[in-house]
Amino acid sequence: MRCAAAAFYLGDHTLEEALAAWRQDYNAPTFRQRRMLLARLGTVIRRLAAEAETLRRRHGQPLA
C-alpha cells in the first residue's frame, strides 16, 4: 500500500518533487486526519531517495 502511494507521488517526477508534493499534502488542513498514512508515506519517499543516491554513488554517477 505505501509503495503504491509513493508511486502515485513519484509518477513522472523526481524524488525531490515527490517529497515536495508530499510535504504540501502533509501540511494541508484537509489531510490532517490522514497524517499517520502521510507520515509513513514520507518515510517511503525518503528511503527511495536515499536508495537512489546510494546507487548513483556506487556507479560513479554525479548527484543531481
QUIQUI-V235233 format. One record per backbone hydrogen bond with DSSP energy under -1.0 kcal/mol. CO is the residue of the C=O (numbers start at 1). NH is the residue of the N-H. Records with the same first field share a line. If there is no record, write none. Layout:
# QUIQUI-V235233
CO->NH, NH
This chain:
# QUIQUI-V235233
1->5
2->6
3->7
4->8
5->9
6->10
7->11
10->13
14->18
15->19
16->20
17->21
18->22
19->23
20->24
21->25
22->26
23->27
28->31
29->32
31->34
32->35
34->38
35->39
36->40
37->41
38->42
39->43
40->44
41->45
42->46
43->47
44->48
45->49
46->50
47->51
48->52
49->53
50->54
51->55
52->56
53->57
54->58
55->59
56->61
57->60
